[in-house]
Amino acid sequence: YDVIQWSTFIGFLCIIVAAPFTFMVAKTLFAIRLKLLKTAEGRINILSEVINGMRVIKYYAWEKSFKERAQEIRNKEVKLIWASQKVGALFGVALFSTPIFIAVCSLGSYSLAGNTLTASTAYTALALFNMLRFPLILVPFLLTNLLNALSAVQRLGAFLLQDETDKVEPDMSEPGRVRVAAGDFKWPAVQKKPEEPKKGPPGGGGKKPKKGEEPKKADDEPKKADDAEEVEVPAEEPEQPPFELAGVDLDLAPGSLTMVIGRVGCGKSTLLSALNKFVPQTTGDMKVSGRVAYVAQTAWILNSTVKDNILFGQAYDADKYRKCLRHSQLNADLDMLPAGDMTMIGERGVTLSGGQKQRVSIARA
């Protein structure tokens, strides 16, 4: 103000005018970053699924289907990256040009008002505007880091705000007794993803048939021989309500052996998870007395020796250890291994077969 008087307020007016535009661009950039994070997460999930199930994919020749699924997600990610870079470039241009725009408007208004623009006045004002330019140049970098921090905080907050698991003290009143009366169990609901607006009619190509021309039917198109053998794998998992077990009545006596038999997806694993308090109980009564040892359907193996996997941090008891090996039928497997129970198991249990990994889990239990 001491240099160009009231023309300084013209510069501040330019800042106020540019602020909403900058805010809109930053908001758009933040929305694109959120979509990019979700898409990248989907790509990592599908690639992990491909790597973990490589053997099954090769058995059934599903390489092409999974490749198309991964490529579809990757194409979405690349489009979002391009959009993010374009908006980021626009954001940078706007903020880098703002100091120059402010200087032109301020000095121009000062000159148009009839004041004499001398060299000392112009250079002094430009020096002050250059001092203002440096903080404005740092704004895009600050906002970019702020957007990344907000995305991370939202993701961490969604995880940390999940319901806590109730700590249940073991009931030793009647060891071995399991009772469930009219129990209902339901997995927690997962928040649905926001639906994207569909473009054009569903299933249509977007073009209307010309007058006097009949639309082509899908049945009239020739089908390729390969299409009949291909398996379609959607890029995104369909939304479905959480699985629920209702009306469970169970009474298991101590020392008894019980087998749960049923078709795939009927709730056998959910029942075991419910007995272990992994699935929330909505109604009914449940009592599990004594200590519980759980062997999951997919064996969980440490990248360590067979002995460490069985002891799992507990103190070594020779008699109990030999008893566990005998009951889990592991002695024959240990004789086949090069170093017995001191054999190192590779990552994800690659050294052992599927049955051996399960027997190690049974011995640990």
N, C-alpha and C positions, 0 to 999 in steps of 0.2 A: 504494500500500500504506500510506503514511503517513496517508492520509485515511480510507479505508474498510477497512483491514486485509485480512483473508483474503478478503473479498468481491471483491477485485480479481481473484483467481484464477478466480472464476466468469465474469468478463468474458473472461479468456483462454481459458477452456473454451468459451465461445460462439464465439470466433474459430476455435478448432480444429474445432468442430462445423461451422461455416459454410464452412471451407476446402475440404472435398471437394465440396460442392455448387457452389462457385464454380469449382473445377477442372473439374467435369463440364460446366458451362455453357460455359466457355472452350474446352474440347475440342470440344464440339458446334459452337460458333461457328467454330472453326478449320476443321473439316471442311466446313462450309457455304461458307466463303470459298474453299476450294480448288476445290469444285465450281463455284462462281460464276465463278472465273477461267477454268476450262476451257470453260464455256458461253459466256462473253463472247468467248473466243478463237474458238470455233466460229462465233459470230455475225459477228465481223469477217471471218473467212475467207469465209463465204458471201456477205456483202455485197461484199467485194472481187471475188469471182468474178462476181457479177452486174454490177458496174460494168465490169470488164475485158471481159466477154463480152456486153455489152449488145446489140451488133449481131446476134450469132448468136441471142440470146434473142428479139429482135424478129423476126428472119427466120422462126423456127420457132414463134412464138407460144407460148413457154414461160413467159410472165409469171406465169400463175396457179400453175404448179407451183413456180417458184422463190419466189413470194410465200408459198405454203403452207410451203415448207421454211424460209424465214427466219422466218415467224411461229411455227412450231413451236419453233425454237431460242429465239426471243424469249420465248415463253410459259414455257419452262423457266427462262430467266434471271429473269423477273419472279417466278416462284414461289420461286426461291432467294433473291431480294432480300427478298421478304416474310418468308421463314423467317429470314434473317439479321437483319432488323430486329426480329422478335419475340423471338428469342433474345437479341439485344443489349439490348432493353428489359428483359427478365427479368434479364439480367446487371447492368444499371444499377440496377434496383430492389433487387436483392439486396445490392449493395455500398453503395448509399446508405442502406438501412435497417439495415445491420449495426451502425454506431455507436450508433444509437438502441436497437436490440435489446440491445446490450452494456450500455448505461447502465441500461436498465430492469431487466435481470437482476441487475446488480451492486448497484444501489441497493435493489432489491426484496429480495434475499438479505440485504443489510445490515440492512434494517428488520425482516425476519422473524426474524432472529437475536436480536431483543430490544434492539438498539441504538437510541439516539435519533437520528433523522435531523434534525439542525438545518439551518437555512438556510445557515450557513457551510459545513457539510460537503457539503450537496447542491450548492451553487453551485460550490464548489471542484472537486468530482468532475465536474460537468457541464462546467466549463471545461477540465479535463484530457481528458475524452472528446471535446470539440469540437476540441482540438488533435489528437487521434487521428483525427478524422473527415476532416480535410483530406487526409492521405496516403491514406486508404482511398478517398476520392472520386477521386483521381488514378489508382487502380489500373485501372479499366476503360479509361481512355484509354491508359494504358501498355500494357495487354494487347492492345488493338486495334491499336496501332502495332506491337507485337511480333508479332502474328499476320500483319499485312501484310508485315513484314520477313522473317518465316520463309518465307512463300509466295514472295516475290521471291528469297530466297537459294536455295530449292529449285529454282526454275526456272532461275536463273543457274547453279547447280551442275550441273544435268542437262546444260546446254549446255557448260560448261567442262570437264566430265569426259568428253566424247566423245573418241574416239581421234584422235590427232594424225595429220595427213597427213605421210608420209615425204618429206623433201626429196630430190629426185632430181637429180643432176648430169647435164647434157646429154651424151649420148654422140656424139662427132664422129668415131668410127672409120670409119663408112661412111655418110656423109650420104645421106638419102633411102631407106635400107633399113628396112623394117618386117617383123619376124619374130615370129610367135606359134606356139608348139609345145605342143599339148595344154593350152591355157590354160583355166582355169576362173575366172570372175569373178562376184562376188556383192555386191549392194548390202548395206550394213549393216542389221541387223535393228532394227526400231523396237519399243520397248516397248509391249505391248498395254495398252489401257485396261481397268481393272477392270470386270468384268461386273456389272450391277445385277440384283438378284433380280427375277424376273418375278412380276407380280401376277396371280393367277388363271390359268386354263387358256389356252394359246396360241390366239389367234384367237377365243376365246369372249367373250361379253358378260358372263359372270359369273352369269347366272341359269340355274337348272336348269329343264328342261321339267316342267310339271305332270303328274300322273299321268293317263294316258290321252291325253296330248297329244303329238303327234309333233314332234320338233324340226324347225325350219325349215332348209332347205338353202340354201346360197348361190346355187345355180343357180335356185331358185324365185323369188328376188327380182328384180323388174324392173330392168333396167339402163338408165341414162340414156344419151341419145345422146352427151352431151358426154364421158362417161367413156371411151369408146372412143378419143377423140382426145387425151385428156390423157396427159402423160408423168409418171410418178411419179418424184420426185426424193427420195431418202432424206435425212433431216436429218443423219445421221452417215455418214461413209465406212466401208464394210465393212472389217474387218481382213483382210489378206492377207499371205502370206509374201513376203519380199523376192525380187525378180526375180534370176535367175541364168542366166548363159551358161556352158555346159559344152562341153568338147571343141572349142575354137576352134583351128584350124590356118590360118595365114596367112603368106604370103611375098610381099611387094610389092617390086618392083625400083625403083631410083631412076629418076625421070622418067616412070613409068607412071601411067596414069589408071585408077582402080578405082572401080566403082559397086557399092554394096550395095543389093540389091533384096529386098523381102519385105513381107509383110502388116503391118497395123498391130499393134503390140505384140509383134513377134517379136524385138526386141532390136537394131535398127539403131543407135538413139541410144546404147544401152548399150555397144555395141561401140566407138563413137567415144569415149565417155567413158572406157572401159577403156584405150584407146590413149593417152589423155591422163592416165592415172593417177588419174582421178576415182573409179573403181570399184575396190575392193580385189581383188587377185588372190589366189586361194586356192591354186591349183596351176598347174604348167606354167612355161614360160619365155617371156619377152617381151623384145624389143629394138626400140627406136625410136631410130634414129640421126638426128642433125641437129636443126635447130630446127623447131618445130611451130607452124603458124598454124591456129587453129580458128575456124570460122564456125558459130555455133549455129543451130538451126532457128528460134528466135525472136530476131530482131535486137535487140541491146542498144545503145541510142542515148543519148548524153549530151545534156543540155539546153544545147547550145552551137552553134557554127557547124559547117557541114559540114567545113570544113578542120580544125577542132580534133578532130572525131570521127575523121577519117582519120589525122591525125598521132598522136593519143592520147598527147601528152606528149613525143614524139620530136622531134629537131631537124629543121628544114625543109630538105629537099634538093630543089631545083626539078626536076632531071632525073628523080629517083626518083619524085617526086610526080606528074609528068605521065605517067610510065610506068604508075603504079598506076591513074590515072584512065582511061587508054586500055584497060588490060587488064580493068578492072571495068566498062567500058561506061558510065561516069558522065558523059562529056562532054556527051552529049545532054541528060541530066537537069540538069546545071549551066546549060546554055543556057536552060532553061525557068524556072529559079529567078530571082527578082527581083534578088538580089545575088550570084549565082553561088555560089562555094564559101564566101563570107562570109555566106550566108543563115543566120539563126538557126533552129535546129530546136527546135520546141516540146517541152514535157514529154512523155516517152514517144514522141517522134518523130511527133507529130500533124501536123507540116508535110509530111512525106513519105508516099508510098504504101508499101505493103508491099514491092514490088519495089525501090523506091529505097532503103529502109532496108537491105535485104539487099545491094545493090550497094555501099553505104557500108561495110558490114561487110566485104565482100570486099576493098575498097580498103584498109581498115585492116589486114587480114590480110596 
